Amino acid sequence: MIKHQVIHAIEETGIIAIVRGTKPEEVIPVARALYDGGVRVLEVTWQHVRLSAQY
């Protein structure tokens, strides 16, 4: 989507879904379910876990 399409989708639905803490393999099924439910704008956040060095 380009910028004006995203803005239009937000205006039409009034929804931006935020998906957080989802395993990578679960993102597509979640996005499909949200789309089927009428959600057209989705933000997926990722948390990079840094392994601390052990001394």
C-alpha positions in Angstrom: 0.0 0.0 0.0 1.1 3.5 -0.6 0.6 6.3 1.9 -2.8 7.6 0.6 -4.2 4.1 0.5 -3.1 3.5 4.1 -4.7 6.7 5.2 -7.9 5.9 3.4 -8.0 2.4 4.9 -7.6 3.9 8.4 -10.3 6.4 7.7 -12.7 3.8 6.4 -12.3 1.2 9.2 -11.0 3.4 12.1 -8.8 0.5 13.1 -5.0 -0.1 13.2 -4.2 -3.6 14.6 -1.0 -3.9 16.6 0.4 -7.4 16.7 3.1 -7.9 19.3 4.7 -10.9 20.9 3.6 -13.2 18.1 5.9 -15.9 16.8 7.1 -15.3 13.2 5.3 -18.4 11.9 2.0 -17.1 13.4 2.0 -13.6 11.8 0.5 -14.6 8.5 -2.4 -16.6 10.0 -3.1 -13.7 12.4 -3.0 -11.2 9.6 -5.4 -13.3 7.5 -7.8 -13.6 10.4 -7.7 -9.8 11.0 -8.2 -9.2 7.3 -11.2 -11.6 7.3 -12.5 -9.6 10.3 -12.3 -6.3 8.4 -9.0 -5.0 9.5 -7.0 -3.4 6.7 -4.1 -1.9 8.5 -1.7 -3.9 10.6 1.5 -3.1 12.5 3.7 -6.0 13.5 6.3 -5.2 16.2 9.3 -7.4 16.9 11.4 -7.5 20.0 14.9 -8.5 19.4 16.2 -10.5 22.4 19.9 -9.9 23.0 21.7 -12.7 24.6 24.0 -11.3 27.3 27.6 -12.5 27.4 28.4 -14.9 30.1 31.7 -14.4 31.9 
